[in-house]
Amino acid sequence: MSPVSPAAPRVRIYSRPGCHLCEQAREVVAQVCAELGEQFEEVWIDDDPALVEAYGDEVPVTTVDGRRHDFWRVDPTRLRAALTRG
């Protein structure tokens, strides 16, 4: 029997270092995910030219379940709703 791996985080934040909107988004995402028992991960776009091309001027960009959710600002009510939909 193979070991059970933890589920991948449902929320991802694409960001860059020194971005004040990214810091604000991280705080909102962390709070909502903690309330709901969800995990999130943060990806710095500057490490990947394709991500810079895709998200460069819109960071932070958040995704939920692999789908684009928000950019620039994260609305906690909207994020909570996306994570609790059945």
N, CA, C and O atoms as a Tinker XYZ file with bonds, in Angstrom:
   344  protein
     1  N      0.849000   -1.166000    0.000000    73     2
     2  CA     0.000000    0.000000    0.000000    64     1     3
     3  C      0.901000    1.239000    0.000000    63     2     4     5
     4  O      1.838000    1.327000    0.793000    81     3
     5  N      0.614000    2.202000   -0.898000    73     3     6
     6  CA     1.432000    3.406000   -0.955000    64     5     7
     7  C      0.947000    4.425000    0.076000    63     6     8     9
     8  O     -0.232000    4.442000    0.430000    81     7
     9  N      1.856000    5.270000    0.554000    73     7    10
    10  CA     1.458000    6.257000    1.551000    64     9    11
    11  C      0.463000    7.250000    0.969000    63    10    12    13
    12  O      0.502000    7.563000   -0.221000    81    11
    13  N     -0.412000    7.731000    1.808000    73    11    14
    14  CA    -1.410000    8.706000    1.392000    64    13    15
    15  C     -0.758000   10.080000    1.419000    63    14    16    17
    16  O     -0.215000   10.504000    2.440000    81    15
    17  N     -0.818000   10.768000    0.289000    73    15    18
    18  CA    -0.233000   12.108000    0.255000    64    17    19
    19  C     -1.330000   13.129000    0.555000    63    18    20    21
    20  O     -2.489000   12.934000    0.190000    81    19
    21  N     -0.954000   14.203000    1.215000    73    19    22
    22  CA    -1.950000   15.222000    1.516000    64    21    23
    23  C     -2.488000   15.831000    0.231000    63    22    24    25
    24  O     -1.790000   15.893000   -0.781000    81    23
    25  N     -3.712000   16.271000    0.279000    73    23    26
    26  CA    -4.328000   16.885000   -0.896000    64    25    27
    27  C     -3.589000   18.174000   -1.250000    63    26    28    29
    28  O     -3.092000   18.885000   -0.377000    81    27
    29  N     -3.531000   18.450000   -2.520000    73    27    30
    30  CA    -2.902000   19.690000   -2.973000    64    29    31
    31  C     -3.731000   20.867000   -2.476000    63    30    32    33
    32  O     -4.955000   20.772000   -2.381000    81    31
    33  N     -3.081000   21.955000   -2.166000    73    31    34
    34  CA    -3.832000   23.136000   -1.730000    64    33    35
    35  C     -4.824000   23.581000   -2.800000    63    34    36    37
    36  O     -4.503000   23.583000   -3.989000    81    35
    37  N     -6.010000   23.953000   -2.381000    73    35    38
    38  CA    -7.037000   24.396000   -3.314000    64    37    39
    39  C     -6.819000   25.826000   -3.780000    63    38    40    41
    40  O     -7.299000   26.221000   -4.843000    81    39
    41  N     -6.093000   26.598000   -2.982000    73    39    42
    42  CA    -5.877000   28.007000   -3.295000    64    41    43
    43  C     -4.403000   28.232000   -3.598000    63    42    44    45
    44  O     -3.528000   27.745000   -2.882000    81    43
    45  N     -4.142000   28.970000   -4.661000    73    43    46
    46  CA    -2.780000   29.334000   -5.021000    64    45    47
    47  C     -2.757000   30.846000   -5.248000    63    46    48    49
    48  O     -3.669000   31.413000   -5.849000    81    47
    49  N     -1.695000   31.483000   -4.755000    73    47    50
    50  CA    -1.492000   32.916000   -4.970000    64    49    51
    51  C     -0.241000   33.068000   -5.832000    63    50    52    53
    52  O      0.840000   32.613000   -5.457000    81    51
    53  N     -0.394000   33.705000   -6.976000    73    51    54
    54  CA     0.750000   34.048000   -7.807000    64    53    55
    55  C      1.152000   35.467000   -7.429000    63    54    56    57
    56  O      0.346000   36.392000   -7.523000    81    55
    57  N      2.398000   35.637000   -7.001000    73    55    58
    58  CA     2.813000   36.926000   -6.464000    64    57    59
    59  C      4.266000   37.195000   -6.806000    63    58    60    61
    60  O      4.915000   36.431000   -7.521000    81    59
    61  N      4.757000   38.308000   -6.273000    73    59    62
    62  CA     6.178000   38.629000   -6.415000    64    61    63
    63  C      6.655000   39.308000   -5.148000    63    62    64    65
    64  O      5.864000   39.945000   -4.452000    81    63
    65  N      7.925000   39.182000   -4.840000    73    63    66
    66  CA     8.474000   39.792000   -3.634000    64    65    67
    67  C      8.329000   41.317000   -3.672000    63    66    68    69
    68  O      8.462000   41.941000   -4.725000    81    67
    69  N      8.053000   41.901000   -2.502000    73    67    70
    70  CA     7.968000   43.339000   -2.380000    64    69    71
    71  C      6.662000   43.945000   -2.851000    63    70    72    73
    72  O      6.542000   45.169000   -2.895000    81    71
    73  N      5.699000   43.146000   -3.198000    73    71    74
    74  CA     4.411000   43.616000   -3.709000    64    73    75
    75  C      3.454000   43.801000   -2.528000    63    74    76    77
    76  O      3.095000   42.830000   -1.863000    81    75
    77  N      3.040000   45.051000   -2.267000    73    75    78
    78  CA     2.162000   45.284000   -1.110000    64    77    79
    79  C      0.776000   44.669000   -1.296000    63    78    80    81
    80  O      0.173000   44.224000   -0.320000    81    79
    81  N      0.259000   44.632000   -2.520000    73    79    82
    82  CA    -1.030000   43.977000   -2.748000    64    81    83
    83  C     -0.917000   42.468000   -2.522000    63    82    84    85
    84  O     -1.865000   41.828000   -2.068000    81    83
    85  N      0.239000   41.913000   -2.839000    73    83    86
    86  CA     0.468000   40.479000   -2.610000    64    85    87
    87  C      0.453000   40.173000   -1.120000    63    86    88    89
    88  O     -0.100000   39.159000   -0.693000    81    87
    89  N      1.058000   41.051000   -0.331000    73    87    90
    90  CA     1.059000   40.867000    1.118000    64    89    91
    91  C     -0.360000   40.921000    1.676000    63    90    92    93
    92  O     -0.727000   40.117000    2.533000    81    91
    93  N     -1.159000   41.874000    1.186000    73    91    94
    94  CA    -2.545000   41.977000    1.637000    64    93    95
    95  C     -3.347000   40.751000    1.224000    63    94    96    97
    96  O     -4.132000   40.225000    2.013000    81    95
    97  N     -3.153000   40.294000   -0.009000    73    95    98
    98  CA    -3.871000   39.110000   -0.489000    64    97    99
    99  C     -3.499000   37.889000    0.337000    63    98   100   101
   100  O     -4.366000   37.090000    0.690000    81    99
   101  N     -2.204000   37.739000    0.649000    73    99   102
   102  CA    -1.744000   36.599000    1.455000    64   101   103
   103  C     -2.434000   36.588000    2.813000    63   102   104   105
   104  O     -2.829000   35.527000    3.296000    81   103
   105  N     -2.582000   37.752000    3.431000    73   103   106
   106  CA    -3.247000   37.832000    4.737000    64   105   107
   107  C     -4.704000   37.389000    4.645000    63   106   108   109
   108  O     -5.175000   36.629000    5.491000    81   107
   109  N     -5.419000   37.858000    3.627000    73   107   110
   110  CA    -6.826000   37.484000    3.453000    64   109   111
   111  C     -6.948000   35.989000    3.187000    63   110   112   113
   112  O     -7.761000   35.306000    3.811000    81   111
   113  N     -6.139000   35.483000    2.260000    73   111   114
   114  CA    -6.185000   34.061000    1.918000    64   113   115
   115  C     -5.841000   33.205000    3.135000    63   114   116   117
   116  O     -6.507000   32.205000    3.399000    81   115
   117  N     -4.817000   33.590000    3.866000    73   115   118
   118  CA    -4.426000   32.819000    5.050000    64   117   119
   119  C     -5.546000   32.784000    6.075000    63   118   120   121
   120  O     -5.812000   31.735000    6.662000    81   119
   121  N     -6.204000   33.909000    6.298000    73   119   122
   122  CA    -7.292000   33.959000    7.276000    64   121   123
   123  C     -8.468000   33.087000    6.848000    63   122   124   125
   124  O     -8.973000   32.294000    7.643000    81   123
   125  N     -8.906000   33.225000    5.600000    73   123   126
   126  CA   -10.052000   32.444000    5.120000    64   125   127
   127  C     -9.712000   30.954000    5.099000    63   126   128   129
   128  O    -10.528000   30.130000    5.511000    81   127
   129  N     -8.536000   30.607000    4.631000    73   127   130
   130  CA    -8.149000   29.192000    4.596000    64   129   131
   131  C     -8.066000   28.608000    6.003000    63   130   132   133
   132  O     -8.466000   27.463000    6.215000    81   131
   133  N     -7.559000   29.366000    6.958000    73   131   134
   134  CA    -7.489000   28.883000    8.342000    64   133   135
   135  C     -8.891000   28.654000    8.898000    63   134   136   137
   136  O     -9.132000   27.659000    9.582000    81   135
   137  N     -9.803000   29.556000    8.615000    73   135   138
   138  CA   -11.195000   29.404000    9.085000    64   137   139
   139  C    -11.833000   28.127000    8.541000    63   138   140   141
   140  O    -12.591000   27.451000    9.238000    81   139
   141  N    -11.515000   27.809000    7.289000    73   139   142
   142  CA   -12.178000   26.688000    6.609000    64   141   143
   143  C    -11.364000   25.397000    6.608000    63   142   144   145
   144  O    -11.799000   24.385000    6.059000    81   143
   145  N    -10.187000   25.433000    7.222000    73   143   146
   146  CA    -9.354000   24.233000    7.246000    64   145   147
   147  C     -8.751000   23.896000    5.897000    63   146   148   149
   148  O     -8.470000   22.732000    5.612000    81   147
   149  N     -8.551000   24.902000    5.068000    73   147   150
   150  CA    -7.964000   24.708000    3.740000    64   149   151
   151  C     -6.497000   25.116000    3.770000    63   150   152   153
   152  O     -6.044000   25.815000    4.677000    81   151
   153  N     -5.776000   24.667000    2.765000    73   151   154
   154  CA    -4.378000   25.028000    2.597000    64   153   155
   155  C     -4.242000   25.939000    1.388000    63   154   156   157
   156  O     -5.089000   25.931000    0.495000    81   155
   157  N     -3.172000   26.724000    1.367000    73   155   158
   158  CA    -2.871000   27.510000    0.177000    64   157   159
   159  C     -1.371000   27.468000   -0.059000    63   158   160   161
   160  O     -0.589000   27.137000    0.832000    81   159
   161  N     -0.996000   27.808000   -1.269000    73   159   162
   162  CA     0.426000   27.920000   -1.584000    64   161   163
   163  C      0.647000   29.212000   -2.349000    63   162   164   165
   164  O     -0.249000   29.723000   -3.021000    81   163
   165  N      1.851000   29.719000   -2.232000    73   163   166
   166  CA     2.214000   30.944000   -2.920000    64   165   167
   167  C      3.330000   30.642000   -3.908000    63   166   168   169
   168  O      4.291000   29.945000   -3.584000    81   167
   169  N      3.189000   31.173000   -5.113000    73   167   170
   170  CA     4.165000   30.964000   -6.174000    64   169   171
   171  C      4.658000   32.339000   -6.622000    63   170   172   173
   172  O      3.865000   33.202000   -6.999000    81   171
   173  N      5.960000   32.528000   -6.576000    73   171   174
   174  CA     6.540000   33.779000   -7.064000    64   173   175
   175  C      6.687000   33.687000   -8.569000    63   174   176   177
   176  O      7.373000   32.802000   -9.081000    81   175
   177  N      6.045000   34.597000   -9.275000    73   175   178
   178  CA     6.054000   34.525000  -10.741000    64   177   179
   179  C      7.419000   34.841000  -11.330000    63   178   180   181
   180  O      7.734000   34.378000  -12.426000    81   179
   181  N      8.232000   35.617000  -10.629000    73   179   182
   182  CA     9.521000   36.021000  -11.180000    64   181   183
   183  C     10.457000   34.839000  -11.408000    63   182   184   185
   184  O     11.470000   34.983000  -12.094000    81   183
   185  N     10.139000   33.682000  -10.850000    73   183   186
   186  CA    10.958000   32.481000  -11.032000    64   185   187
   187  C     10.659000   31.753000  -12.347000    63   186   188   189
   188  O     11.348000   30.793000  -12.693000    81   187
   189  N      9.625000   32.211000  -13.086000    73   187   190
   190  CA     9.202000   31.500000  -14.288000    64   189   191
   191  C      8.747000   32.506000  -15.350000    63   190   192   193
   192  O      7.733000   33.179000  -15.162000    81   191
   193  N      9.480000   32.618000  -16.459000    73   191   194
   194  CA     9.119000   33.586000  -17.496000    64   193   195
   195  C      7.681000   33.420000  -18.021000    63   194   196   197
   196  O      7.033000   34.408000  -18.365000    81   195
   197  N      7.193000   32.200000  -18.082000    73   195   198
   198  CA     5.822000   31.981000  -18.556000    64   197   199
   199  C      4.806000   32.582000  -17.578000    63   198   200   201
   200  O      3.782000   33.122000  -17.998000    81   199
   201  N      5.092000   32.488000  -16.275000    73   199   202
   202  CA     4.190000   33.080000  -15.287000    64   201   203
   203  C      4.267000   34.604000  -15.324000    63   202   204   205
   204  O      3.252000   35.277000  -15.139000    81   203
   205  N      5.453000   35.153000  -15.559000    73   203   206
   206  CA     5.586000   36.605000  -15.700000    64   205   207
   207  C      4.750000   37.068000  -16.887000    63   206   208   209
   208  O      4.054000   38.080000  -16.804000    81   207
   209  N      4.819000   36.331000  -17.983000    73   207   210
   210  CA     4.032000   36.663000  -19.179000    64   209   211
   211  C      2.530000   36.583000  -18.889000    63   210   212   213
   212  O      1.765000   37.444000  -19.323000    81   211
   213  N      2.119000   35.565000  -18.168000    73   211   214
   214  CA     0.695000   35.352000  -17.903000    64   213   215
   215  C      0.125000   36.324000  -16.867000    63   214   216   217
   216  O     -1.005000   36.790000  -17.018000    81   215
   217  N      0.888000   36.632000  -15.822000    73   215   218
   218  CA     0.341000   37.363000  -14.682000    64   217   219
   219  C      1.049000   38.673000  -14.351000    63   218   220   221
   220  O      0.651000   39.359000  -13.410000    81   219
   221  N      2.073000   39.032000  -15.090000    73   219   222
   222  CA     2.960000   40.138000  -14.761000    64   221   223
   223  C      2.350000   41.376000  -14.144000    63   222   224   225
   224  O      2.767000   41.784000  -13.061000    81   223
   225  N      1.374000   41.990000  -14.800000    73   223   226
   226  CA     0.810000   43.246000  -14.315000    64   225   227
   227  C     -0.400000   43.058000  -13.419000    63   226   228   229
   228  O     -0.959000   44.041000  -12.933000    81   227
   229  N     -0.813000   41.839000  -13.191000    73   227   230
   230  CA    -2.043000   41.603000  -12.431000    64   229   231
   231  C     -1.814000   40.997000  -11.056000    63   230   232   233
   232  O     -2.783000   40.712000  -10.352000    81   231
   233  N     -0.560000   40.788000  -10.645000    73   231   234
   234  CA    -0.322000   40.160000   -9.349000    64   233   235
   235  C     -0.828000   41.045000   -8.223000    63   234   236   237
   236  O     -0.769000   42.271000   -8.310000    81   235
   237  N     -1.318000   40.427000   -7.183000    73   235   238
   238  CA    -1.446000   38.984000   -7.029000    64   237   239
   239  C     -2.649000   38.435000   -7.796000    63   238   240   241
   240  O     -3.682000   39.091000   -7.931000    81   239
   241  N     -2.480000   37.230000   -8.283000    73   239   242
   242  CA    -3.573000   36.490000   -8.912000    64   241   243
   243  C     -3.826000   35.278000   -8.035000    63   242   244   245
   244  O     -2.892000   34.566000   -7.667000    81   243
   245  N     -5.088000   35.043000   -7.699000    73   243   246
   246  CA    -5.419000   33.847000   -6.921000    64   245   247
   247  C     -6.223000   32.885000   -7.794000    63   246   248   249
   248  O     -7.020000   33.289000   -8.642000    81   247
   249  N     -5.981000   31.604000   -7.551000    73   247   250
   250  CA    -6.773000   30.562000   -8.194000    64   249   251
   251  C     -7.383000   29.685000   -7.110000    63   250   252   253
   252  O     -6.811000   29.508000   -6.035000    81   251
   253  N     -8.546000   29.145000   -7.412000    73   251   254
   254  CA    -9.212000   28.180000   -6.539000    64   253   255
   255  C     -9.501000   26.952000   -7.390000    63   254   256   257
   256  O    -10.128000   27.045000   -8.445000    81   255
   257  N     -9.041000   25.812000   -6.922000    73   255   258
   258  CA    -9.218000   24.552000   -7.641000    64   257   259
   259  C     -8.726000   24.661000   -9.089000    63   258   260   261
   260  O     -9.326000   24.108000  -10.010000    81   259
   261  N     -7.612000   25.393000   -9.262000    73   259   262
   262  CA    -6.996000   25.503000  -10.575000    64   261   263
   263  C     -7.619000   26.525000  -11.506000    63   262   264   265
   264  O     -7.149000   26.698000  -12.631000    81   263
   265  N     -8.662000   27.203000  -11.066000    73   263   266
   266  CA    -9.319000   28.210000  -11.901000    64   265   267
   267  C     -9.046000   29.606000  -11.365000    63   266   268   269
   268  O     -9.032000   29.833000  -10.155000    81   267
   269  N     -8.834000   30.514000  -12.264000    73   267   270
   270  CA    -8.568000   31.904000  -11.870000    64   269   271
   271  C     -9.740000   32.438000  -11.058000    63   270   272   273
   272  O    -10.898000   32.295000  -11.449000    81   271
   273  N     -9.426000   33.048000   -9.934000    73   271   274
   274  CA   -10.460000   33.540000   -9.022000    64   273   275
   275  C    -10.460000   35.061000   -8.922000    63   274   276   277
   276  O    -11.486000   35.688000   -9.183000    81   275
   277  N     -9.355000   35.657000   -8.558000    73   275   278
   278  CA    -9.250000   37.101000   -8.365000    64   277   279
   279  C     -7.877000   37.582000   -8.778000    63   278   280   281
   280  O     -6.937000   36.794000   -8.887000    81   279
   281  N     -7.765000   38.888000   -9.010000    73   279   282
   282  CA    -6.446000   39.503000   -9.160000    64   281   283
   283  C     -6.465000   40.856000   -8.476000    63   282   284   285
   284  O     -7.523000   41.455000   -8.285000    81   283
   285  N     -5.308000   41.321000   -8.118000    73   283   286
   286  CA    -5.031000   42.544000   -7.362000    64   285   287
   287  C     -5.538000   42.481000   -5.929000    63   286   288   289
   288  O     -4.738000   42.621000   -5.003000    81   287
   289  N     -6.810000   42.280000   -5.711000    73   287   290
   290  CA    -7.354000   42.222000   -4.346000    64   289   291
   291  C     -8.187000   40.952000   -4.184000    63   290   292   293
   292  O     -8.805000   40.470000   -5.134000    81   291
   293  N     -8.190000   40.430000   -2.978000    73   291   294
   294  CA    -8.958000   39.222000   -2.694000    64   293   295
   295  C    -10.104000   39.606000   -1.770000    63   294   296   297
   296  O     -9.883000   40.138000   -0.682000    81   295
   297  N    -11.309000   39.338000   -2.200000    73   295   298
   298  CA   -12.490000   39.593000   -1.390000    64   297   299
   299  C    -12.730000   38.368000   -0.510000    63   298   300   301
   300  O    -12.980000   37.282000   -1.034000    81   299
   301  N    -12.661000   38.517000    0.816000    73   299   302
   302  CA   -12.783000   37.343000    1.684000    64   301   303
   303  C    -14.134000   36.638000    1.561000    63   302   304   305
   304  O    -14.196000   35.412000    1.648000    81   303
   305  N    -15.206000   37.386000    1.361000    73   303   306
   306  CA   -16.533000   36.773000    1.226000    64   305   307
   307  C    -16.606000   35.938000   -0.048000    63   306   308   309
   308  O    -17.120000   34.820000   -0.043000    81   307
   309  N    -16.093000   36.485000   -1.120000    73   307   310
   310  CA   -16.111000   35.771000   -2.400000    64   309   311
   311  C    -15.219000   34.517000   -2.339000    63   310   312   313
   312  O    -15.584000   33.469000   -2.870000    81   311
   313  N    -14.053000   34.630000   -1.693000    73   311   314
   314  CA   -13.169000   33.478000   -1.567000    64   313   315
   315  C    -13.824000   32.398000   -0.704000    63   314   316   317
   316  O    -13.787000   31.217000   -1.046000    81   315
   317  N    -14.412000   32.802000    0.396000    73   315   318
   318  CA   -15.102000   31.857000    1.289000    64   317   319
   319  C    -16.196000   31.116000    0.517000    63   318   320   321
   320  O    -16.338000   29.900000    0.645000    81   319
   321  N    -16.969000   31.857000   -0.287000    73   319   322
   322  CA   -18.044000   31.242000   -1.077000    64   321   323
   323  C    -17.492000   30.234000   -2.074000    63   322   324   325
   324  O    -18.063000   29.158000   -2.250000    81   323
   325  N    -16.386000   30.574000   -2.727000    73   323   326
   326  CA   -15.788000   29.658000   -3.701000    64   325   327
   327  C    -15.309000   28.376000   -3.041000    63   326   328   329
   328  O    -15.389000   27.301000   -3.636000    81   327
   329  N    -14.814000   28.484000   -1.821000    73   327   330
   330  CA   -14.293000   27.310000   -1.127000    64   329   331
   331  C    -15.376000   26.464000   -0.470000    63   330   332   333
   332  O    -15.123000   25.312000   -0.119000    81   331
   333  N    -16.554000   27.001000   -0.301000    73   331   334
   334  CA   -17.621000   26.237000    0.372000    64   333   335
   335  C    -18.711000   25.768000   -0.586000    63   334   336   337
   336  O    -19.667000   25.116000   -0.165000    81   335
   337  N    -18.578000   26.091000   -1.862000    73   335   338
   338  CA   -19.559000   25.593000   -2.836000    64   337   339
   339  C    -19.486000   24.090000   -2.924000    63   338   340   341
   340  O    -18.403000   23.506000   -2.888000    81   339
   341  N    -20.636000   23.467000   -3.038000    73   339   342
   342  CA   -20.689000   22.008000   -3.119000    64   341   343
   343  C    -20.486000   21.516000   -4.441000    63   342   344
   344  O    -20.504000   20.304000   -4.658000    81   343
